[in-house]
Amino acid sequence: MFAVLINKVSLQVTIEAVIGGSVVLPCSAEHDLTLQDTEVHWRDKDSKIVFDIIKGKDTVAEQDPQYKNRAETFPDEYLRGNFSLKLNNLQHTDTGKFSCFTTPSNEQKTIQLIINESTAETGNKSTNQGNQGEDTVFTL
């Protein structure tokens, strides 16, 4: 057994939204993908399954119950490499990091979601935290 260290750049975005509202968490694949070979895995801060897209099909069979009927994607956008996730009926427990991992390109996007009480506090701001390098170890 040996390990391969792959240094990848992960873009982190911070998005603020309001409790009870909806938010779109961005995720796009940078490389040419064929949907038959593509998997997209959305996970929350606790590694719970938020949403999976397998071979271009929405897969919610193993979705964590706290996201049932609240998470949706945009299937018409998959061919454009857009795998963004819309999260509805936002709750305080949604605060934290969400990750979008795309294979076979092994791209990962991280979104920091901040939930506020009212629109007066936020105005639904989105900020770009810039590129932050991450090292990922794959054991083969």
Secondary structure, DSSP 8 states (H G I E B T S, - for coil): --EEEEEEEEEEEEEEEETTS-EEE--B--S---GGG-EEEEE-TT--EEEEEETTEEE-TT--GGGTTTEEE-GGGGGGTB--EEE-S--GGG-EEEEEEEETTTEEEEEEEEEES-HHHHSS-EEEEEEEEEEEEEE-
